[in-house]
């Protein structure tokens, strides 16, 4: 019987635990670990028809993770903890020769940097250990990468332009709250934007923009028209390596005016700062303090209504003719909560994490080293999306 270790018991960990139990024949004995045993107990109490083990672990400490992996003899570690902890957990998997999966790239806790460099640097160590590391098996990154691999395989000879479009039209009733970890969310949104394109000489380069400088209006099926803002997002970094013929790639996300107004106010008074400051003789990090004041994203599920729509638009050439397609997935917050007691933002990240781990354990996606999602056969993942709660659609658009 396989043995699965899930590290992280936030909103996404919540979904992963439920979905792994639904696929118990693949995941076998399931252990959920977090720094907070209380969060684990809450999830354990919800899963009444199947047993999962729970325990504590400090994922900042590689030796603790190593000891836990050895104790339960895990076949795979599903990392849905903080992106700050990716490297310590990866190193523990190398030491124990255990397959690894995460949903977001490594971020340094003291710098607003989002890049795969340090994870890719562990490729040789993963090969030597004879194990597989699958990076970014969430939705974006994750499903969006697979959408492009699917488009490249079935619809194009070459993809020239890529737009990733992420819309959360959910309403949780709060004046201001984030749908996933506030530190990660606010750091991403307040950072400078970037997109990649080939210049007039045909050389690919990153173009930097001011935060929220570029905006476009997009009509999202089942949601409607929404203002969408250009951000930097990590899946672009791997896609520029693997998509043939690419000339430009961009990422857009929707935000309400209320969200943007609150964020600008917080930024103006320094509350999004990631450097320590002194407060009454105590050193604090402003954004970490802000996190304690905001609603816990894991608590938003029951009160969130509306839908998400996340997809990709690819334009390129097929048989010498121009072509443009839109692949997207729509989820309903209330339906997600009814199934796994989490809202759709957590659901759309947690389900793909489970699917990626499932394909590894079933040896349908195989390899030694560190990989991104678009490097494998997309058809298998696309089939799983339809059967595991994330059905997708394709539209042909006018060129």
C-alpha atoms as a printed R data frame, in Angstrom:
    type eleno elety resid chain resno       x      y       z
1   ATOM     1    CA   UNK     A     1   0.000  0.000   0.000
2   ATOM     2    CA   UNK     A     2   1.256  3.480  -0.887
3   ATOM     3    CA   UNK     A     3   1.905  6.022   1.843
4   ATOM     4    CA   UNK     A     4   1.225  9.712   1.249
5   ATOM     5    CA   UNK     A     5   2.422 12.680   3.292
6   ATOM     6    CA   UNK     A     6   0.615 16.024   2.910
7   ATOM     7    CA   UNK     A     7   2.450 18.981   4.489
8   ATOM     8    CA   UNK     A     8   0.228 22.013   5.031
9   ATOM     9    CA   UNK     A     9  -3.262 22.268   6.514
10  ATOM    10    CA   UNK     A    10  -4.471 25.605   5.170
11  ATOM    11    CA   UNK     A    11  -7.206 26.029   2.590
12  ATOM    12    CA   UNK     A    12  -5.366 24.074  -0.115
13  ATOM    13    CA   UNK     A    13  -4.232 21.338   2.273
14  ATOM    14    CA   UNK     A    14  -7.866 21.041   3.296
15  ATOM    15    CA   UNK     A    15  -8.852 20.233  -0.301
16  ATOM    16    CA   UNK     A    16  -5.886 17.937  -0.960
17  ATOM    17    CA   UNK     A    17  -6.711 15.815   2.099
18  ATOM    18    CA   UNK     A    18 -10.347 15.415   1.041
19  ATOM    19    CA   UNK     A    19  -9.483 14.598  -2.577
20  ATOM    20    CA   UNK     A    20  -6.734 12.129  -1.647
21  ATOM    21    CA   UNK     A    21  -9.245 10.287   0.533
22  ATOM    22    CA   UNK     A    22 -11.664 10.207  -2.427
23  ATOM    23    CA   UNK     A    23  -8.860  8.453  -4.351
24  ATOM    24    CA   UNK     A    24  -7.715  6.244  -1.474
25  ATOM    25    CA   UNK     A    25  -7.005  3.307  -3.791
26  ATOM    26    CA   UNK     A    26  -4.053  5.314  -5.155
27  ATOM    27    CA   UNK     A    27  -2.904  7.251  -2.090
28  ATOM    28    CA   UNK     A    28  -3.169  4.455   0.478
29  ATOM    29    CA   UNK     A    29  -2.256  5.518   4.024
30  ATOM    30    CA   UNK     A    30  -2.553  9.312   4.259
31  ATOM    31    CA   UNK     A    31  -0.793 11.498   6.842
32  ATOM    32    CA   UNK     A    32  -1.533 15.215   7.173
33  ATOM    33    CA   UNK     A    33   1.121 17.330   8.897
34  ATOM    34    CA   UNK     A    34   1.266 21.003   9.839
35  ATOM    35    CA   UNK     A    35   2.827 23.266  12.427
36  ATOM    36    CA   UNK     A    36  -0.712 23.662  13.809
37  ATOM    37    CA   UNK     A    37  -2.244 20.412  15.074
38  ATOM    38    CA   UNK     A    38  -5.552 22.246  15.488
39  ATOM    39    CA   UNK     A    39  -5.908 22.757  11.746
40  ATOM    40    CA   UNK     A    40  -5.127 19.085  11.158
41  ATOM    41    CA   UNK     A    41  -7.718 18.028  13.721
42  ATOM    42    CA   UNK     A    42 -10.373 20.147  12.014
43  ATOM    43    CA   UNK     A    43  -9.741 18.459   8.672
44  ATOM    44    CA   UNK     A    44  -9.547 15.015  10.265
45  ATOM    45    CA   UNK     A    45 -12.927 15.560  11.946
46  ATOM    46    CA   UNK     A    46 -14.564 16.370   8.578
47  ATOM    47    CA   UNK     A    47 -13.355 13.180   6.895
48  ATOM    48    CA   UNK     A    48 -15.622 10.825   8.799
49  ATOM    49    CA   UNK     A    49 -15.805  7.900   6.399
50  ATOM    50    CA   UNK     A    50 -12.049  7.322   6.051
51  ATOM    51    CA   UNK     A    51  -9.157  7.475   8.456
52  ATOM    52    CA   UNK     A    52  -6.245  9.878   8.029
53  ATOM    53    CA   UNK     A    53  -3.349 10.275  10.441
54  ATOM    54    CA   UNK     A    54  -2.335 13.735  11.660
55  ATOM    55    CA   UNK     A    55   0.850 15.068  13.201
56  ATOM    56    CA   UNK     A    56   2.939 18.212  13.621
57  ATOM    57    CA   UNK     A    57   6.041 19.280  11.715
58  ATOM    58    CA   UNK     A    58   8.076 22.464  11.378
59  ATOM    59    CA   UNK     A    59   8.634 22.582   7.621
60  ATOM    60    CA   UNK     A    60  11.333 25.226   8.064
61  ATOM    61    CA   UNK     A    61  13.548 22.500   9.514
62  ATOM    62    CA   UNK     A    62  14.767 19.931   7.016
63  ATOM    63    CA   UNK     A    63  15.753 17.433   9.703
64  ATOM    64    CA   UNK     A    64  12.211 17.443  11.129
65  ATOM    65    CA   UNK     A    65  10.762 16.758   7.684
66  ATOM    66    CA   UNK     A    66  13.327 13.989   7.088
67  ATOM    67    CA   UNK     A    67  12.407 12.348  10.388
68  ATOM    68    CA   UNK     A    68   8.688 12.479   9.558
69  ATOM    69    CA   UNK     A    69   9.150 11.055   6.057
70  ATOM    70    CA   UNK     A    70  11.197  8.191   7.478
71  ATOM    71    CA   UNK     A    71   8.734  7.551  10.296
72  ATOM    72    CA   UNK     A    72   5.767  7.052   7.982
73  ATOM    73    CA   UNK     A    73   7.881  5.660   5.089
74  ATOM    74    CA   UNK     A    74   6.231  8.047   2.619
75  ATOM    75    CA   UNK     A    75   6.182  7.331  -1.112
76  ATOM    76    CA   UNK     A    76   5.399 10.955  -1.965
77  ATOM    77    CA   UNK     A    77   5.336 14.342  -0.228
78  ATOM    78    CA   UNK     A    78   2.625 16.768  -1.343
79  ATOM    79    CA   UNK     A    79   3.892 20.185  -0.276
80  ATOM    80    CA   UNK     A    80   1.039 22.643   0.226
81  ATOM    81    CA   UNK     A    81   2.805 24.594   2.968
82  ATOM    82    CA   UNK     A    82   4.248 28.071   2.360
83  ATOM    83    CA   UNK     A    83   6.432 28.680  -0.732
84  ATOM    84    CA   UNK     A    84   9.172 29.793   1.703
85  ATOM    85    CA   UNK     A    85   9.483 26.138   2.727
86  ATOM    86    CA   UNK     A    86   9.862 24.550  -0.725
87  ATOM    87    CA   UNK     A    87  13.634 24.134  -0.481
88  ATOM    88    CA   UNK     A    88  13.717 22.563   2.989
89  ATOM    89    CA   UNK     A    89  11.046 20.054   1.975
90  ATOM    90    CA   UNK     A    90  12.777 19.316  -1.348
91  ATOM    91    CA   UNK     A    91  16.047 18.689   0.492
92  ATOM    92    CA   UNK     A    92  14.258 16.308   2.851
93  ATOM    93    CA   UNK     A    93  12.886 14.403  -0.149
94  ATOM    94    CA   UNK     A    94  16.369 14.161  -1.662
95  ATOM    95    CA   UNK     A    95  17.759 12.826   1.615
96  ATOM    96    CA   UNK     A    96  15.006 10.195   1.904
97  ATOM    97    CA   UNK     A    97  14.642  9.441  -1.853
98  ATOM    98    CA   UNK     A    98  10.960 10.404  -1.825
99  ATOM    99    CA   UNK     A    99   8.936 11.850  -4.709
100 ATOM   100    CA   UNK     A   100   8.033 15.545  -4.275
101 ATOM   101    CA   UNK     A   101   5.238 17.838  -5.504
102 ATOM   102    CA   UNK     A   102   4.338 21.473  -4.799
103 ATOM   103    CA   UNK     A   103   1.882 24.078  -6.099
104 ATOM   104    CA   UNK     A   104   3.965 27.284  -6.136
105 ATOM   105    CA   UNK     A   105   7.605 28.171  -6.707
106 ATOM   106    CA   UNK     A   106  10.071 29.035  -4.001
107 ATOM   107    CA   UNK     A   107   9.933 32.518  -2.507
108 ATOM   108    CA   UNK     A   108  12.573 33.956  -0.221
109 ATOM   109    CA   UNK     A   109  10.873 35.257   2.945
110 ATOM   110    CA   UNK     A   110  12.927 38.468   2.916
111 ATOM   111    CA   UNK     A   111  12.694 39.252  -0.800
112 ATOM   112    CA   UNK     A   112   9.740 39.582  -3.162
113 ATOM   113    CA   UNK     A   113  11.282 37.173  -5.683
114 ATOM   114    CA   UNK     A   114   9.293 34.501  -7.473
115 ATOM   115    CA   UNK     A   115  11.520 32.230  -9.540
116 ATOM   116    CA   UNK     A   116  12.352 28.575 -10.122
117 ATOM   117    CA   UNK     A   117  16.130 29.021 -10.137
118 ATOM   118    CA   UNK     A   118  16.866 27.423  -6.772
119 ATOM   119    CA   UNK     A   119  14.413 24.586  -7.353
120 ATOM   120    CA   UNK     A   120  15.724 23.850 -10.839
121 ATOM   121    CA   UNK     A   121  19.225 23.795  -9.326
122 ATOM   122    CA   UNK     A   122  18.223 20.639  -7.431
123 ATOM   123    CA   UNK     A   123  17.538 18.722 -10.647
124 ATOM   124    CA   UNK     A   124  20.811 16.777 -10.530
125 ATOM   125    CA   UNK     A   125  20.297 15.855  -6.860
126 ATOM   126    CA   UNK     A   126  16.827 14.517  -7.669
127 ATOM   127    CA   UNK     A   127  18.279 12.476 -10.534
128 ATOM   128    CA   UNK     A   128  20.989 11.037  -8.288
129 ATOM   129    CA   UNK     A   129  18.332 10.117  -5.716
130 ATOM   130    CA   UNK     A   130  16.254  8.464  -8.458
131 ATOM   131    CA   UNK     A   131  13.150 10.509  -7.615
132 ATOM   132    CA   UNK     A   132  10.780 12.901  -9.335
133 ATOM   133    CA   UNK     A   133  10.020 16.483  -8.336
134 ATOM   134    CA   UNK     A   134   6.925 18.059  -9.918
135 ATOM   135    CA   UNK     A   135   6.800 21.840  -9.551
136 ATOM   136    CA   UNK     A   136   3.716 24.030  -9.618
137 ATOM   137    CA   UNK     A   137   0.928 21.449  -9.720
138 ATOM   138    CA   UNK     A   138  -1.792 23.936  -8.774
139 ATOM   139    CA   UNK     A   139  -4.001 25.815 -11.205
140 ATOM   140    CA   UNK     A   140  -1.812 28.749 -12.197
141 ATOM   141    CA   UNK     A   141   0.873 27.539 -12.209
142 ATOM   142    CA   UNK     A   142  -0.238 24.013 -12.994
143 ATOM   143    CA   UNK     A   143  -3.401 23.514 -14.994
144 ATOM   144    CA   UNK     A   144  -2.603 26.552 -17.134
145 ATOM   145    CA   UNK     A   145   0.747 24.956 -18.065
146 ATOM   146    CA   UNK     A   146  -1.081 21.759 -19.023
147 ATOM   147    CA   UNK     A   147  -3.613 23.742 -21.078
148 ATOM   148    CA   UNK     A   148  -0.746 25.118 -23.173
149 ATOM   149    CA   UNK     A   149   0.873 21.707 -23.536
150 ATOM   150    CA   UNK     A   150  -2.518 20.366 -24.681
151 ATOM   151    CA   UNK     A   151  -2.943 23.233 -27.142
152 ATOM   152    CA   UNK     A   152   0.575 22.693 -28.460
153 ATOM   153    CA   UNK     A   153  -0.042 18.958 -28.913
154 ATOM   154    CA   UNK     A   154  -3.478 19.116 -30.560
155 ATOM   155    CA   UNK     A   155  -4.133 22.583 -32.001
156 ATOM   156    CA   UNK     A   156  -0.900 24.247 -33.131
157 ATOM   157    CA   UNK     A   157   2.306 23.710 -35.028
158 ATOM   158    CA   UNK     A   158   3.643 26.790 -33.221
159 ATOM   159    CA   UNK     A   159   2.144 29.015 -30.506
160 ATOM   160    CA   UNK     A   160   3.148 32.655 -30.961
161 ATOM   161    CA   UNK     A   161   1.326 34.481 -28.156
162 ATOM   162    CA   UNK     A   162   0.015 33.385 -24.773
163 ATOM   163    CA   UNK     A   163  -2.294 35.150 -22.325
164 ATOM   164    CA   UNK     A   164  -3.141 33.550 -18.983
165 ATOM   165    CA   UNK     A   165  -6.431 34.899 -17.602
166 ATOM   166    CA   UNK     A   166  -7.379 34.452 -13.927
167 ATOM   167    CA   UNK     A   167 -10.739 35.710 -12.668
168 ATOM   168    CA   UNK     A   168 -12.174 35.245  -9.191
169 ATOM   169    CA   UNK     A   169 -15.663 36.727  -9.176
170 ATOM   170    CA   UNK     A   170 -16.439 35.406  -5.701
171 ATOM   171    CA   UNK     A   171 -17.892 37.558  -2.922
172 ATOM   172    CA   UNK     A   172 -17.013 36.697   0.688
173 ATOM   173    CA   UNK     A   173 -18.789 39.687   2.211
174 ATOM   174    CA   UNK     A   174 -15.732 41.286   3.811
175 ATOM   175    CA   UNK     A   175 -14.580 44.769   2.854
176 ATOM   176    CA   UNK     A   176 -11.067 43.344   2.396
177 ATOM   177    CA   UNK     A   177  -9.684 39.813   2.591
178 ATOM   178    CA   UNK     A   178  -7.393 37.599   0.537
179 ATOM   179    CA   UNK     A   179  -8.441 34.222  -0.862
180 ATOM   180    CA   UNK     A   180  -5.101 32.583  -0.059
181 ATOM   181    CA   UNK     A   181  -2.201 33.343   2.289
182 ATOM   182    CA   UNK     A   182  -2.193 37.177   2.693
183 ATOM   183    CA   UNK     A   183   1.606 37.436   2.680
184 ATOM   184    CA   UNK     A   184   1.922 35.567  -0.606
185 ATOM   185    CA   UNK     A   185  -1.120 37.210  -2.211
186 ATOM   186    CA   UNK     A   186  -0.204 40.794  -1.364
187 ATOM   187    CA   UNK     A   187   3.464 40.345  -2.258
188 ATOM   188    CA   UNK     A   188   2.507 39.059  -5.704
189 ATOM   189    CA   UNK     A   189  -0.007 41.803  -6.388
190 ATOM   190    CA   UNK     A   190   2.093 44.725  -5.152
191 ATOM   191    CA   UNK     A   191   5.263 43.623  -6.985
192 ATOM   192    CA   UNK     A   192   6.239 45.090 -10.355
193 ATOM   193    CA   UNK     A   193   4.655 43.425 -13.360
194 ATOM   194    CA   UNK     A   194   6.657 41.572 -15.999
195 ATOM   195    CA   UNK     A   195   5.955 39.915 -19.303
196 ATOM   196    CA   UNK     A   196   8.195 38.174 -21.850
197 ATOM   197    CA   UNK     A   197   8.467 38.950 -25.521
198 ATOM   198    CA   UNK     A   198  10.895 38.716 -28.423
199 ATOM   199    CA   UNK     A   199  12.389 42.057 -29.439
200 ATOM   200    CA   UNK     A   200  12.933 43.287 -33.000
201 ATOM   201    CA   UNK     A   201  16.114 41.212 -33.174
202 ATOM   202    CA   UNK     A   202  14.207 38.041 -32.269
203 ATOM   203    CA   UNK     A   203  15.757 37.809 -28.801
204 ATOM   204    CA   UNK     A   204  13.480 37.009 -25.863
205 ATOM   205    CA   UNK     A   205  13.525 39.506 -22.994
206 ATOM   206    CA   UNK     A   206  11.548 40.335 -19.869
207 ATOM   207    CA   UNK     A   207   9.766 43.700 -19.896
208 ATOM   208    CA   UNK     A   208   9.084 45.245 -16.479
209 ATOM   209    CA   UNK     A   209   6.023 47.365 -15.710
210 ATOM   210    CA   UNK     A   210   4.778 49.246 -12.686
211 ATOM   211    CA   UNK     A   211   2.278 47.355 -10.495
212 ATOM   212    CA   UNK     A   212  -1.177 47.331 -12.149
213 ATOM   213    CA   UNK     A   213   0.108 49.573 -14.956
214 ATOM   214    CA   UNK     A   214  -1.391 47.490 -17.795
215 ATOM   215    CA   UNK     A   215  -5.111 46.704 -17.769
216 ATOM   216    CA   UNK     A   216  -7.455 45.064 -20.259
217 ATOM   217    CA   UNK     A   217 -11.154 44.189 -20.278
218 ATOM   218    CA   UNK     A   218 -11.982 40.507 -20.826
219 ATOM   219    CA   UNK     A   219 -15.363 38.807 -21.086
220 ATOM   220    CA   UNK     A   220 -15.127 35.700 -18.892
221 ATOM   221    CA   UNK     A   221 -17.717 33.000 -19.720
222 ATOM   222    CA   UNK     A   222 -20.307 32.535 -16.903
223 ATOM   223    CA   UNK     A   223 -18.868 35.611 -15.148
224 ATOM   224    CA   UNK     A   224 -18.957 38.539 -17.579
225 ATOM   225    CA   UNK     A   225 -16.631 41.426 -18.356
226 ATOM   226    CA   UNK     A   226 -13.961 42.206 -15.791
227 ATOM   227    CA   UNK     A   227 -10.957 44.523 -15.644
228 ATOM   228    CA   UNK     A   228  -7.848 42.348 -15.739
229 ATOM   229    CA   UNK     A   229  -4.398 43.546 -14.659
230 ATOM   230    CA   UNK     A   230  -0.988 42.402 -15.856
231 ATOM   231    CA   UNK     A   231   1.137 40.707 -13.172
232 ATOM   232    CA   UNK     A   232   4.248 38.589 -13.143
233 ATOM   233    CA   UNK     A   233   3.475 34.917 -12.470
234 ATOM   234    CA   UNK     A   234   5.938 32.069 -12.216
235 ATOM   235    CA   UNK     A   235   4.502 29.717 -14.828
236 ATOM   236    CA   UNK     A   236   5.672 32.123 -17.518
237 ATOM   237    CA   UNK     A   237   9.273 31.373 -16.527
238 ATOM   238    CA   UNK     A   238   8.995 27.696 -17.462
239 ATOM   239    CA   UNK     A   239   6.632 28.129 -20.413
240 ATOM   240    CA   UNK     A   240   9.126 30.336 -22.276
241 ATOM   241    CA   UNK     A   241  11.490 27.338 -22.178
242 ATOM   242    CA   UNK     A   242   9.043 24.709 -23.409
243 ATOM   243    CA   UNK     A   243   6.488 26.268 -25.796
244 ATOM   244    CA   UNK     A   244   7.697 26.153 -29.419
245 ATOM   245    CA   UNK     A   245   7.725 29.360 -31.490
246 ATOM   246    CA   UNK     A   246   6.704 31.657 -28.623
247 ATOM   247    CA   UNK     A   247   6.913 35.407 -29.246
248 ATOM   248    CA   UNK     A   248   5.072 36.803 -26.198
249 ATOM   249    CA   UNK     A   249   3.550 35.623 -22.927
250 ATOM   250    CA   UNK     A   250   1.511 37.613 -20.388
251 ATOM   251    CA   UNK     A   251  -0.488 36.946 -17.209
252 ATOM   252    CA   UNK     A   252  -3.637 38.834 -16.173
253 ATOM   253    CA   UNK     A   253  -5.719 38.686 -12.980
254 ATOM   254    CA   UNK     A   254  -8.949 40.415 -11.977
255 ATOM   255    CA   UNK     A   255  -9.326 42.599  -8.889
256 ATOM   256    CA   UNK     A   256 -12.284 44.547  -7.574
257 ATOM   257    CA   UNK     A   257 -11.982 48.291  -7.037
258 ATOM   258    CA   UNK     A   258 -12.513 47.704  -3.310
259 ATOM   259    CA   UNK     A   259  -9.547 45.304  -3.192
260 ATOM   260    CA   UNK     A   260  -7.289 47.690  -5.106
261 ATOM   261    CA   UNK     A   261  -8.262 50.683  -2.965
262 ATOM   262    CA   UNK     A   262  -7.534 48.814   0.268
263 ATOM   263    CA   UNK     A   263  -4.247 47.485  -1.090
264 ATOM   264    CA   UNK     A   264  -3.052 50.941  -2.185
265 ATOM   265    CA   UNK     A   265  -3.917 52.414   1.207
266 ATOM   266    CA   UNK     A   266  -2.041 49.633   2.999
267 ATOM   267    CA   UNK     A   267   0.946 50.062   0.693
268 ATOM   268    CA   UNK     A   268   0.972 53.835   1.192
269 ATOM   269    CA   UNK     A   269   1.294 53.455   4.977
270 ATOM   270    CA   UNK     A   270   3.946 50.736   4.757
271 ATOM   271    CA   UNK     A   271   1.797 47.779   5.819
272 ATOM   272    CA   UNK     A   272   2.961 45.641   2.884
273 ATOM   273    CA   UNK     A   273   6.619 45.965   3.904
274 ATOM   274    CA   UNK     A   274   8.672 42.753   4.163
275 ATOM   275    CA   UNK     A   275  11.586 44.270   6.081
276 ATOM   276    CA   UNK     A   276  11.505 44.287   9.929
277 ATOM   277    CA   UNK     A   277  10.605 47.516  11.765
278 ATOM   278    CA   UNK     A   278  10.662 48.331  15.459
279 ATOM   279    CA   UNK     A   279   7.359 48.728  17.305
280 ATOM   280    CA   UNK     A   280   7.497 49.510  21.049
281 ATOM   281    CA   UNK     A   281  10.866 47.844  21.318
282 ATOM   282    CA   UNK     A   282   9.769 44.734  19.416
283 ATOM   283    CA   UNK     A   283  10.862 43.879  15.875
284 ATOM   284    CA   UNK     A   284   7.934 43.076  13.565
285 ATOM   285    CA   UNK     A   285   7.462 42.576   9.831
286 ATOM   286    CA   UNK     A   286   4.539 44.778   8.713
287 ATOM   287    CA   UNK     A   287   3.009 42.313   6.245
288 ATOM   288    CA   UNK     A   288   3.219 39.487   8.812
289 ATOM   289    CA   UNK     A   289   1.405 41.698  11.340
290 ATOM   290    CA   UNK     A   290  -1.221 42.564   8.726
291 ATOM   291    CA   UNK     A   291  -1.790 38.848   8.149
292 ATOM   292    CA   UNK     A   292  -2.887 38.451  11.783
293 ATOM   293    CA   UNK     A   293  -5.544 41.161  11.308
294 ATOM   294    CA   UNK     A   294  -7.102 39.821   8.119
295 ATOM   295    CA   UNK     A   295  -9.650 36.986   7.937
296 ATOM   296    CA   UNK     A   296  -8.097 33.539   7.672
297 ATOM   297    CA   UNK     A   297  -8.516 32.461   4.008
298 ATOM   298    CA   UNK     A   298  -9.452 28.971   5.219
299 ATOM   299    CA   UNK     A   299 -12.486 30.526   6.958
300 ATOM   300    CA   UNK     A   300 -13.907 32.120   3.808
301 ATOM   301    CA   UNK     A   301 -15.409 28.988   2.283
302 ATOM   302    CA   UNK     A   302 -18.807 28.997   3.947
303 ATOM   303    CA   UNK     A   303 -19.492 32.657   3.131
304 ATOM   304    CA   UNK     A   304 -18.101 32.895  -0.420
305 ATOM   305    CA   UNK     A   305 -20.504 32.939  -3.368
306 ATOM   306    CA   UNK     A   306 -19.932 33.329  -7.103
307 ATOM   307    CA   UNK     A   307 -17.527 31.728  -9.564
308 ATOM   308    CA   UNK     A   308 -13.939 31.544 -10.713
309 ATOM   309    CA   UNK     A   309 -12.846 31.369 -14.336
310 ATOM   310    CA   UNK     A   310  -9.205 30.590 -15.084
311 ATOM   311    CA   UNK     A   311  -7.940 29.893 -18.557
312 ATOM   312    CA   UNK     A   312  -5.511 30.548 -21.379
313 ATOM   313    CA   UNK     A   313  -5.677 32.148 -24.800
314 ATOM   314    CA   UNK     A   314  -3.178 30.829 -27.343
315 ATOM   315    CA   UNK     A   315  -2.656 32.219 -30.813
316 ATOM   316    CA   UNK     A   316  -0.399 30.707 -33.440
317 ATOM   317    CA   UNK     A   317  -0.169 28.663 -36.621
318 ATOM   318    CA   UNK     A   318  -1.683 25.319 -37.670
319 ATOM   319    CA   UNK     A   319  -1.105 23.942 -41.169
320 ATOM   320    CA   UNK     A   320   0.061 27.361 -42.301
321 ATOM   321    CA   UNK     A   321  -3.072 29.167 -41.067
322 ATOM   322    CA   UNK     A   322  -3.542 31.471 -38.094
323 ATOM   323    CA   UNK     A   323  -5.491 30.033 -35.180
324 ATOM   324    CA   UNK     A   324  -6.649 31.266 -31.751
325 ATOM   325    CA   UNK     A   325  -8.181 29.148 -28.987
326 ATOM   326    CA   UNK     A   326  -9.432 29.735 -25.460
327 ATOM   327    CA   UNK     A   327  -9.269 26.896 -22.905
328 ATOM   328    CA   UNK     A   328 -10.840 27.666 -19.542
329 ATOM   329    CA   UNK     A   329 -12.362 26.175 -16.408
330 ATOM   330    CA   UNK     A   330 -15.240 27.578 -14.341
331 ATOM   331    CA   UNK     A   331 -15.783 26.636 -10.693
332 ATOM   332    CA   UNK     A   332 -18.589 27.590  -8.323
333 ATOM   333    CA   UNK     A   333 -17.579 28.570  -4.784
334 ATOM   334    CA   UNK     A   334 -20.705 27.125  -3.168
335 ATOM   335    CA   UNK     A   335 -20.437 23.794  -4.991
336 ATOM   336    CA   UNK     A   336 -16.790 23.481  -3.954
337 ATOM   337    CA   UNK     A   337 -17.693 24.163  -0.349
338 ATOM   338    CA   UNK     A   338 -20.495 21.614  -0.446
339 ATOM   339    CA   UNK     A   339 -18.009 18.939  -1.554
340 ATOM   340    CA   UNK     A   340 -14.881 19.638   0.525
341 ATOM   341    CA   UNK     A   341 -15.706 22.553   2.875
342 ATOM   342    CA   UNK     A   342 -13.430 24.970   0.972
343 ATOM   343    CA   UNK     A   343 -14.020 27.813  -1.484
344 ATOM   344    CA   UNK     A   344 -13.100 27.596  -5.159
345 ATOM   345    CA   UNK     A   345  -9.688 29.304  -4.972
346 ATOM   346    CA   UNK     A   346  -8.456 26.549  -2.651
347 ATOM   347    CA   UNK     A   347 -10.356 23.896  -4.624
348 ATOM   348    CA   UNK     A   348  -8.846 24.852  -7.976
349 ATOM   349    CA   UNK     A   349  -5.358 24.605  -6.460
350 ATOM   350    CA   UNK     A   350  -5.864 21.503  -4.317
351 ATOM   351    CA   UNK     A   351  -7.490 19.272  -6.938
352 ATOM   352    CA   UNK     A   352  -4.596 19.663  -9.430
353 ATOM   353    CA   UNK     A   353  -2.114 18.960  -6.630
354 ATOM   354    CA   UNK     A   354  -3.882 15.681  -5.968
355 ATOM   355    CA   UNK     A   355  -4.008 14.859  -9.695
356 ATOM   356    CA   UNK     A   356  -0.288 15.480 -10.157
357 ATOM   357    CA   UNK     A   357   0.515 13.241  -7.192
358 ATOM   358    CA   UNK     A   358  -1.886 10.597  -8.483
359 ATOM   359    CA   UNK     A   359  -0.157 10.465 -11.872
360 ATOM   360    CA   UNK     A   360   3.230 10.116 -10.153
361 ATOM   361    CA   UNK     A   361   2.092  7.294  -7.872
362 ATOM   362    CA   UNK     A   362   0.418  5.510 -10.792
363 ATOM   363    CA   UNK     A   363   3.677  5.968 -12.759
364 ATOM   364    CA   UNK     A   364   1.764  7.546 -15.635
365 ATOM   365    CA   UNK     A   365   3.994 10.613 -15.348
366 ATOM   366    CA   UNK     A   366   7.518  9.308 -14.809
367 ATOM   367    CA   UNK     A   367  10.979 10.798 -14.644
368 ATOM   368    CA   UNK     A   368  14.028 11.393 -12.484
369 ATOM   369    CA   UNK     A   369  14.840 15.010 -11.748
370 ATOM   370    CA   UNK     A   370  12.848 18.234 -11.358
371 ATOM   371    CA   UNK     A   371  10.066 18.968 -13.855
372 ATOM   372    CA   UNK     A   372   7.414 21.532 -14.705
373 ATOM   373    CA   UNK     A   373   3.899 20.506 -15.658
374 ATOM   374    CA   UNK     A   374   4.109 21.146 -19.406
375 ATOM   375    CA   UNK     A   375   6.908 18.577 -19.800
376 ATOM   376    CA   UNK     A   376   4.530 15.597 -19.565
377 ATOM   377    CA   UNK     A   377   1.690 14.188 -21.670
378 ATOM   378    CA   UNK     A   378  -1.165 16.649 -21.063
379 ATOM   379    CA   UNK     A   379  -3.933 14.260 -22.140
380 ATOM   380    CA   UNK     A   380  -3.701 12.230 -18.933
381 ATOM   381    CA   UNK     A   381  -4.016 15.312 -16.738
382 ATOM   382    CA   UNK     A   382  -6.837 16.780 -18.837
383 ATOM   383    CA   UNK     A   383  -8.829 13.544 -18.459
384 ATOM   384    CA   UNK     A   384  -8.343 13.637 -14.686
385 ATOM   385    CA   UNK     A   385  -9.545 17.252 -14.500
386 ATOM   386    CA   UNK     A   386 -12.866 16.232 -16.021
387 ATOM   387    CA   UNK     A   387 -13.343 13.287 -13.650
388 ATOM   388    CA   UNK     A   388 -12.061 14.947 -10.458
389 ATOM   389    CA   UNK     A   389 -14.247 18.067 -10.380
390 ATOM   390    CA   UNK     A   390 -12.598 20.589 -12.714
391 ATOM   391    CA   UNK     A   391 -14.263 20.161 -16.148
392 ATOM   392    CA   UNK     A   392 -12.805 22.437 -18.828
393 ATOM   393    CA   UNK     A   393 -14.000 23.912 -22.100
394 ATOM   394    CA   UNK     A   394 -12.439 25.004 -25.395
395 ATOM   395    CA   UNK     A   395 -13.575 27.826 -27.691
396 ATOM   396    CA   UNK     A   396 -12.226 28.723 -31.099
397 ATOM   397    CA   UNK     A   397 -11.801 32.524 -31.294
398 ATOM   398    CA   UNK     A   398 -11.687 34.767 -34.317
399 ATOM   399    CA   UNK     A   399  -8.150 35.722 -35.349
